[in-house]
Amino acid sequence: MSEEDQTQEEVDPGAPAWVMTFADLMSLLMCFFVLMLAFSEMDAQRFKLLSGSMRNAFGVQAEIDANMMPRGTSIITKEFSPGKPQPTALKTMRQFTVNSNRNTLDVFGPGEGSGPSPREVERDARRIRHALAEEIEQDKVDVELEGTRIIIRINEQASFPSGSDAVMQSFLPVLTKIRGLLGEIPGGVAIAGHTDDIPINTTRFRSNWELSAARAVSVAHELLREGIVEPDRVAILGHADTQPRVENDSAANRARNRRVEITVIRGAADVEQEPLQVQPEASNEEEPA
C-alpha cells in the first residue's frame, strides 16, 4: 500500500457542515412549540414563571398586568366574582357576575333575566280596575294584586247559572272587555274554576272537579276569540272546592267560593301547567254547586 493511500485512510471526514445548522433549527422549533403549548393553557402563574426564566436568556421581561389577561379562559375563576342571587318572577334563583371592569363577560344581556318592576305591575292592575270599574261596583268581578299576579275574579252569580258551565249572555260583554285588556298586557294567563263544598252528580258533571274545569274552559273559549290572546299564554285549572276564599258555612259564603279566577302573571311567557284533577268517587246527591 502506498503512503498516499494510508493518509487517506486515516483522515476522518466527520459530519457534513449543514448538520449543525439543522440541529440548531430543530432545537429552536422545539422551544417554539413548547412555548405555544404553555401559552395555550392560559395559566397566568405559569406564564409569569416562564417569562421570568426567559429574562436571563433573552434579556427582556414584559410586565404582566391583570387587566391585560384574556377573559373567558381557565383563569375565569380568578377574575370573576359571583354576585348576589336575585329572585325572579319564575321563583328561581339566577346567578349574576359582578361587573368589576367592562372587559368581563356578562351572563345576561341588557334586560334579560329581569321581570317587570312592582310599579309596572301596579300600573297594569290600576288599568284593569279602571276599565272594569262599573262591573266591580255591580259586584260582578273583583280585581286584586298579589305580587306579580293580577287576579280578575269572576263571581258565579253574575256569570254562570247554578250548576252550569254556560256563560250567561249578559256577562259576555264583560269578557269582551277582559279579552281586550289581556291582549294589551303581557304575561301568562291562568284560568281557574272554583266551586263550593256541596257535591254535584248530574248527567253533565260527575263531580265538582268537572264543573270547575268546565267553567274555566268556557271562560277560556271566550277570551281566545278573535285571536287577541295567544293560546300558548293560557292554562286551564280546576280546583273544585279545595281552595275556598271563606268557610263554606252559609249560603252567602258558598256563593263567594263559587267563582272563576283569571290570573295574569307578569314577567312570565307562560304559566305552570297543572293537570286537571278528577275526584275518584262522585256523590249521589244532585245539588247544584
C-alpha positions in Angstrom: 0.0 0.0 0.0 1.4 3.4 -1.0 1.9 6.2 1.5 -0.9 8.3 -0.1 -3.4 5.6 0.4 -2.5 5.2 4.1 -3.0 9.0 4.6 -6.5 9.0 3.0 -7.5 6.0 5.2 -6.5 7.7 8.5 -8.4 11.0 7.8 -12.0 11.1 9.3 -14.1 13.5 7.2 -16.8 14.0 10.1 -20.4 15.1 9.8 -21.4 17.4 7.0 -21.5 21.2 7.8 -25.2 21.5 7.4 -25.9 19.1 10.3 -25.1 21.7 12.9 -27.4 24.3 11.3 -30.2 21.7 11.1 -29.7 20.7 14.8 -29.9 24.4 15.9 -33.1 24.8 13.8 -34.7 21.7 15.4 -33.9 23.0 18.9 -35.4 26.3 18.2 -38.5 24.7 16.7 -38.9 22.5 19.8 -38.6 25.6 22.1 -41.2 27.4 20.0 -43.8 24.6 20.2 -43.2 24.2 23.9 -43.9 27.9 24.4 -47.0 27.5 22.2 -48.3 24.6 24.3 -47.6 26.6 27.5 -49.4 29.7 26.3 -52.4 27.6 25.2 -53.1 26.7 28.8 -53.7 30.4 29.6 -52.3 29.9 33.2 -51.2 33.2 34.5 -48.9 31.8 37.2 -47.0 29.6 34.8 -46.8 32.3 32.2 -45.2 34.6 34.8 -42.7 32.0 35.9 -41.8 31.2 32.3 -41.3 34.8 31.4 -39.1 35.2 34.5 -37.0 32.3 33.5 -36.6 33.7 30.0 -35.3 37.0 31.3 -31.7 35.9 31.6 -31.8 34.1 28.2 -33.3 37.0 26.2 -32.6 40.0 28.4 -36.3 41.2 28.4 -39.3 40.7 30.6 -42.6 42.4 29.9 -44.7 43.4 32.9 -47.8 41.3 33.3 -50.8 43.4 34.1 -54.0 41.7 35.4 -56.1 43.9 33.1 -54.2 42.6 30.1 -55.0 39.0 30.8 -57.6 37.4 28.5 -61.0 36.7 29.8 -63.3 33.6 29.4 -60.5 31.0 29.8 -59.2 28.8 32.6 -58.4 31.8 34.8 -62.1 32.9 34.8 -62.4 31.9 38.4 -59.7 34.3 39.4 -61.1 37.2 37.5 -64.8 36.9 38.1 -66.6 37.2 41.4 -70.1 35.8 42.0 -72.9 38.3 42.6 -75.8 38.2 44.9 -78.5 35.8 43.7 -81.8 37.6 42.8 -85.3 36.1 42.8 -87.2 36.3 39.5 -90.9 36.1 38.6 -90.5 32.4 37.9 -89.4 31.7 41.6 -86.0 30.6 40.5 -82.5 31.9 41.5 -80.2 33.1 38.8 -76.6 34.0 39.4 -75.2 37.2 38.0 -71.5 38.1 37.7 -70.1 41.2 39.3 -69.0 43.7 36.7 -65.6 44.6 38.2 -64.5 46.0 34.9 -66.0 46.4 31.5 -63.8 43.7 30.0 -65.6 40.9 31.9 -68.2 38.6 30.4 -71.9 39.1 31.3 -74.2 36.2 32.0 -77.3 38.1 30.8 -77.6 40.8 28.2 -79.4 44.1 28.8 -82.9 43.4 30.1 -82.6 39.6 30.2 -83.5 37.7 33.3 -85.3 40.6 34.9 -89.1 40.8 35.3 -91.4 43.9 35.4 -91.0 46.3 38.3 -93.6 46.4 41.0 -94.6 49.9 39.8 -95.4 48.5 36.3 -97.5 45.6 37.7 -99.4 48.0 39.9 -100.0 50.3 37.0 -101.4 47.4 35.0 -103.7 46.5 37.9 -105.0 50.0 38.2 -105.6 50.0 34.4 -107.7 46.8 34.7 -109.6 48.2 37.7 -110.4 51.4 35.8 -111.6 49.5 32.8 -113.8 47.3 34.9 -114.9 49.9 37.4 -118.6 49.5 36.5 -118.5 45.7 36.8 -116.6 46.0 40.1 -119.3 48.3 41.5 -122.0 45.9 40.4 -120.1 43.1 42.2 -119.7 41.1 39.0 -115.9 41.0 39.2 -113.1 41.8 41.7 -109.5 42.8 40.9 -106.7 42.0 43.3 -102.9 42.3 43.1 -100.7 39.7 44.7 -97.0 40.3 44.0 -96.6 39.9 40.2 -100.0 38.4 39.8 -103.1 40.3 38.9 -106.3 38.4 39.7 -109.5 39.1 38.0 -112.2 37.2 40.0 -115.5 36.5 38.3 -118.3 35.9 40.7 -120.7 33.0 39.8 -124.0 34.7 40.4 -123.3 37.2 37.6 -121.6 34.8 35.1 -123.0 31.2 35.3 -126.4 29.7 36.1 -126.3 27.4 39.1 -124.7 24.0 38.3 -124.0 25.0 34.7 -120.8 25.8 32.7 -122.6 28.0 30.1 -121.7 31.7 30.3 -124.7 34.0 30.7 -125.3 36.2 27.6 -125.4 39.3 29.9 -121.9 38.6 31.0 -120.3 38.2 27.6 -119.6 42.0 27.2 -117.6 41.8 30.4 -115.4 39.0 29.0 -115.0 41.1 25.8 -113.5 43.9 28.0 -111.2 41.4 29.7 -110.1 39.9 26.4 -109.1 43.3 25.2 -107.1 44.1 28.4 -105.3 40.7 28.2 -104.3 41.4 24.7 -102.5 44.6 25.8 -100.9 43.3 29.0 -98.1 40.7 28.6 -97.7 37.6 30.8 -99.1 34.2 31.3 -102.9 33.7 31.9 -104.2 31.1 34.3 -107.9 30.5 34.3 -109.0 28.5 37.4 -112.5 27.3 38.3 -113.7 27.0 41.9 -116.9 25.6 43.5 -118.3 25.3 47.0 -118.3 22.1 49.0 -121.8 20.9 48.0 -121.2 17.8 45.8 -122.8 17.6 42.4 -123.5 14.5 40.3 -125.5 15.0 37.2 -125.6 13.6 33.7 -123.4 16.5 32.6 -120.9 16.6 35.6 -119.9 13.7 37.7 -118.2 15.9 40.4 -117.2 19.5 41.3 -113.9 18.8 39.7 -115.5 18.6 36.3 -117.8 21.6 36.9 -114.9 23.8 37.9 -112.8 22.8 35.0 -115.7 23.1 32.5 -116.4 26.7 33.7 -112.7 27.6 33.3 -112.8 26.1 29.8 -115.9 28.2 28.9 -114.2 31.4 30.0 -111.0 30.5 28.1 -113.0 29.9 24.9 -114.5 33.4 25.2 -111.1 35.0 25.9 -109.5 33.2 22.9 -111.9 34.6 20.4 -110.7 36.8 17.6 -107.1 35.8 18.2 -106.3 38.7 20.6 -105.0 36.4 23.3 -102.4 33.8 22.2 -103.4 30.3 23.2 -99.8 29.5 24.4 -100.2 32.0 27.2 -103.3 30.3 28.7 -103.5 27.4 31.2 -106.8 25.8 32.4 -107.1 24.8 36.1 -109.9 23.1 38.0 -109.8 23.3 41.8 -113.3 22.2 42.8 -113.8 23.1 46.5 -110.1 22.7 47.5 -109.3 26.4 47.6 -112.2 28.3 49.3 -112.0 32.0 49.9 -114.1 31.7 53.1 -115.6 28.9 55.1 -118.5 27.1 53.5 -120.7 27.6 56.5 -123.5 29.8 54.9 -125.2 30.4 51.6 -123.5 33.8 51.2 -120.1 32.3 51.8 -120.7 29.4 49.4 -121.7 32.0 46.8 -118.3 33.8 47.3 -116.4 30.5 46.9 -118.1 29.7 43.5 -116.0 31.7 41.1 -113.6 31.7 38.1 -110.3 33.5 38.6 -108.3 34.9 35.7 -104.7 35.4 36.9 -102.3 37.4 34.8 -98.7 36.5 35.7 -96.5 39.4 34.7 -92.9 38.7 33.7 -93.5 35.1 32.5 -94.1 33.9 29.0 -96.4 31.2 30.1 -97.8 29.7 33.4 -97.1 26.4 35.0 -99.4 23.8 33.7 -101.2 21.8 36.4 -103.1 18.7 35.5 -106.9 18.7 35.9 -107.8 16.6 38.9 -110.7 14.2 39.0 -112.4 13.1 42.1 -112.2 9.3 42.3 -115.7 8.8 43.8 -118.7 11.0 43.0 -121.6 11.6 45.4 -125.1 10.5 44.5 -126.5 13.9 45.6 -127.7 16.2 42.8 -127.3 19.6 44.5 -126.0 22.5 42.4 -122.5 23.8 43.1 
